[in-house]
Amino acid sequence: MRITVLVGGVGGARFLLGVRALPDVEVTAVVNVGDDIWLHGLRICPDLDTCMYTLGGGIDTERGWGRSGETWAVRDELAAYGADPDWFGLGDRDLATHLLRTHLLRSGMEAAAVTAELARRLGLRARVIPMTEHRVRTKVTTPKGRLDLQEYFVRERHALPVSAVEIAGAEEARPAPGVAEVLREADKVIIGPSNPAISIEPILAVIGDLIDPARTMAVTPIVAGAALKGPTVEMLQGLGREPTPTGIARGYRPYATTFVLDHKDADQAAAIHALGYRVVLLDTVMAGPAGRARLAEELALV
């Protein structure tokens, strides 16, 4: 079986672990790059790196991002120099990834090929592709103005209300090499349980026309009124959107015909079905490796 998963961030990366563990399954992740940044002359791709570190076994499991066993000597030296920006700390082990990525990009390799090379060196047993090689930047409007996503998440610790999200550059961007192929050849396409506004919708803005809704299912990132990870509920509220599985299903309707709902929200099944979905009720909370594996096994049978 070939499964392509659309993901971004910590929750989506953990979901990938369960899918990757399925026997006789070829897994490809198409990953959000709307929050990529240049910092200290280096190209940093937070969602791609979180997915690769998670799949490669090198993720800091407590934080959910960055490398395990990290040290911070370079960050401290940059702070001593008074280098700006001072709000984004690069760990020493993480820095090696950014140095190699930037070197490969400047040597003439394109972003998808660079990602594949990093994945190979990390020993991944899954394919990871950025959604696009073009410059796409997710911007959020807050009381402090229009911010890049890393400014909002890291500098402001996602504590500000968000009243608008803009995916700058999406109209001109084209899917990265390999994306059309893995969507066309997939037996199943899964929209992972990531924040729809800033992790999934940037991907859909670029590759949505390539998705076959008949082979696509979306997994709810909200269970019993709470997000599985991150400020999804608060962000959707600020955007004036319904922060429920039904609200999320409404937004995904052009791209999927199956919606995976948690048992705790079974009272919303009828409303989601009325939108035109086949509704599947599962335990979607991934409690550790066993929970991830169980959910992936159940989804493979849907």
C-alpha positions in Angstrom: 0.0 0.0 0.0 1.2 3.5 -0.8 0.1 6.3 1.6 0.8 10.0 1.2 0.4 12.1 4.3 0.0 15.9 4.4 1.7 17.2 7.6 3.2 20.1 9.4 4.5 20.4 12.9 4.9 18.2 15.9 1.5 16.4 15.9 1.7 15.6 12.3 5.3 14.3 12.7 4.2 12.0 15.5 1.3 10.7 13.4 3.8 9.9 10.6 5.6 7.6 13.0 2.6 5.4 13.3 2.0 5.2 9.6 5.6 4.5 8.9 5.5 1.5 11.3 2.8 -0.2 9.2 4.0 -3.4 7.5 4.2 -3.4 3.7 3.4 0.3 3.4 5.3 2.9 1.4 5.0 6.2 3.2 5.5 9.7 1.8 5.1 12.9 3.7 4.3 16.1 1.9 5.4 18.8 4.4 4.5 22.4 5.0 7.3 24.9 4.3 5.3 28.1 4.9 7.2 28.8 8.2 10.7 28.4 6.7 13.1 31.2 7.4 16.6 32.5 6.7 18.5 33.1 10.0 22.2 34.0 10.4 22.7 33.2 6.7 21.2 29.7 7.1 18.1 28.1 5.6 15.9 26.7 8.4 12.9 24.5 7.7 11.1 23.8 11.1 8.4 21.4 9.9 10.6 19.5 7.5 13.2 19.1 10.3 10.7 18.0 12.9 9.4 15.4 10.5 12.9 14.1 9.6 14.2 14.1 13.2 11.0 12.3 14.4 11.2 9.7 11.7 15.0 9.3 12.1 14.7 8.8 15.9 16.7 11.9 16.8 13.9 14.2 17.9 13.8 15.7 21.4 10.7 13.8 22.5 10.0 16.0 25.5 9.8 19.2 23.5 8.6 17.6 20.3 11.0 19.6 18.1 14.8 20.0 17.8 17.5 17.3 18.4 17.8 15.1 21.4 20.9 15.6 23.5 21.2 19.1 22.3 23.8 21.6 23.5 23.7 25.4 23.0 27.3 26.7 22.8 26.8 28.5 19.4 23.6 30.1 20.6 25.3 31.4 23.7 28.2 32.8 21.7 25.8 34.6 19.3 24.1 36.1 22.4 27.5 37.3 23.7 28.1 39.0 20.4 24.6 40.6 20.6 23.7 39.1 17.2 20.1 39.6 16.0 17.6 38.1 16.1 18.2 37.0 19.7 14.8 35.2 20.1 15.5 32.2 17.9 18.0 29.7 19.5 19.8 27.3 17.2 21.1 24.2 19.0 24.5 22.9 18.1 23.3 19.6 16.7 20.4 21.3 14.9 22.8 23.8 13.4 24.6 21.0 11.5 21.4 20.3 9.6 21.0 23.9 8.6 24.7 24.3 7.6 24.5 21.2 5.4 21.2 22.2 3.9 22.4 25.7 3.1 25.7 24.4 1.6 23.7 22.0 -0.7 21.3 24.7 -1.8 24.1 27.1 -2.6 25.9 24.4 -4.5 23.0 24.3 -6.9 20.8 21.5 -5.6 17.1 22.2 -5.5 15.1 22.1 -2.2 13.4 18.7 -2.8 16.7 17.0 -3.7 18.3 18.6 -0.7 15.5 17.3 1.5 15.9 13.8 0.0 19.6 13.8 0.7 19.2 14.9 4.3 16.6 12.2 4.7 18.9 9.6 3.3 21.8 10.6 5.6 19.4 10.5 8.6 18.4 6.9 7.6 14.7 7.6 7.1 12.5 4.7 6.0 10.0 7.2 4.5 10.1 9.7 1.7 9.8 13.4 2.7 9.0 16.1 0.2 8.5 19.9 0.7 5.2 21.0 -0.6 7.0 23.5 -3.0 10.4 24.8 -3.8 9.1 28.3 -4.3 9.1 30.9 -1.5 5.8 30.7 0.4 5.5 32.6 3.7 2.7 32.2 6.2 1.9 35.5 7.9 -0.4 36.1 10.8 -2.0 39.3 11.8 -1.8 40.1 15.6 -2.1 43.1 17.9 1.6 43.5 17.3 1.2 43.6 13.5 1.7 41.2 10.7 4.3 38.6 11.8 6.1 35.7 10.2 5.1 32.5 11.7 8.3 32.0 13.6 8.0 35.4 15.1 4.6 34.5 16.3 5.5 31.0 17.6 8.9 31.6 19.0 9.4 35.2 19.8 5.8 35.7 21.0 5.3 32.1 22.2 2.0 32.0 20.3 0.4 34.0 23.1 -1.1 36.7 20.8 -4.6 36.5 19.3 -4.5 35.9 15.6 -7.1 37.7 13.5 -5.9 36.7 10.0 -3.6 34.3 8.2 -2.1 35.0 4.8 -0.2 32.5 2.7 2.0 34.9 0.8 3.4 33.5 -2.5 1.0 30.5 -2.7 -0.6 31.7 -5.9 2.7 31.8 -7.8 4.1 28.6 -6.2 4.1 25.2 -7.9 4.3 21.8 -6.3 7.8 20.5 -5.7 9.1 17.7 -7.9 7.6 14.4 -6.9 4.5 15.8 -5.3 2.2 15.1 -8.2 3.6 11.6 -8.6 3.1 10.6 -5.0 -0.5 12.0 -4.9 -1.3 10.3 -8.2 0.1 6.9 -7.2 -1.1 6.9 -3.6 -3.7 4.3 -2.5 -4.6 6.7 0.3 -4.0 10.3 1.0 -4.3 11.4 4.6 -4.6 15.0 5.8 -2.8 14.6 9.1 -4.0 16.0 12.5 -2.1 19.3 12.2 -3.3 22.9 12.7 -5.4 23.5 9.6 -4.8 27.3 9.3 -1.0 27.3 9.4 0.1 23.7 8.7 -2.4 22.1 6.3 -3.9 25.0 4.4 -0.5 26.3 3.1 0.0 22.9 1.6 -3.5 22.8 0.1 -3.1 26.3 -1.3 -0.2 25.0 -3.4 -1.1 21.4 -4.2 -4.9 21.2 -3.6 -5.7 20.9 -7.4 -3.7 17.6 -7.5 -5.7 15.9 -4.7 -8.3 13.3 -5.5 -11.0 13.7 -2.8 -12.2 10.1 -3.4 -8.9 8.7 -2.1 -8.4 11.3 0.6 -9.3 11.3 4.3 -8.8 14.0 6.9 -8.0 13.2 10.6 -9.4 15.6 13.2 -6.8 17.6 15.1 -9.4 18.5 17.8 -10.9 16.1 20.3 -13.4 17.1 22.9 -12.8 20.8 22.4 -9.0 20.6 22.7 -6.2 20.5 20.2 -4.0 17.4 20.1 -1.0 19.8 20.0 -0.5 23.6 19.8 -2.9 26.6 19.8 -5.3 25.3 17.1 -8.5 26.1 19.0 -7.4 29.6 20.1 -6.2 30.4 16.6 -9.4 29.3 14.9 -11.5 31.3 17.4 -9.4 34.4 16.6 -10.0 33.8 12.9 -13.8 33.7 13.5 -13.9 30.0 12.5 -15.7 27.2 14.2 -13.0 25.4 16.4 -14.6 22.0 16.2 -14.2 18.9 14.1 -17.3 20.0 12.2 -15.7 23.4 11.4 -12.5 21.7 10.3 -14.5 19.2 8.1 -16.3 22.1 6.4 -12.9 23.6 5.4 -11.5 20.3 4.1 -14.6 19.3 2.1 -13.2 20.2 -1.4 -10.2 17.9 -0.7 -11.6 14.8 1.1 -14.6 12.6 1.2 -13.8 10.7 4.4 -13.4 12.4 7.8 -12.0 10.6 10.9 -13.7 11.7 14.0 -12.9 10.8 17.6 -15.4 8.8 19.6 -15.6 11.6 22.1 -17.1 13.8 19.4 -19.6 11.3 18.1 -22.4 13.8 18.5 -20.9 15.7 15.5 -21.0 12.8 13.2 -24.4 13.6 11.7 -23.4 17.2 11.0 -20.2 16.1 9.3 -22.0 13.4 7.3 -24.5 16.1 6.1 -21.5 17.9 4.6 -21.1 14.9 2.2 -18.5 12.9 4.2 -18.2 9.3 5.1 -17.6 9.6 8.8 -15.3 7.1 10.6 -15.3 7.0 14.4 -12.0 6.0 16.0 -9.9 6.8 19.0 -7.7 9.4 17.4 -5.6 10.4 20.5 -2.1 9.0 19.9 -1.0 7.9 23.4 2.6 6.9 22.8 4.0 4.4 20.2 1.2 1.9 20.8 -1.5 4.6 20.3 0.1 5.8 17.1 0.5 2.3 15.7 -3.1 1.4 16.6 -4.5 4.5 14.8 -2.4 3.9 11.7 -3.5 0.3 11.5 -7.2 1.3 11.8 -6.8 4.0 9.2 -5.1 1.6 6.8 -8.3 -0.5 6.9 -10.7 2.5 6.2 
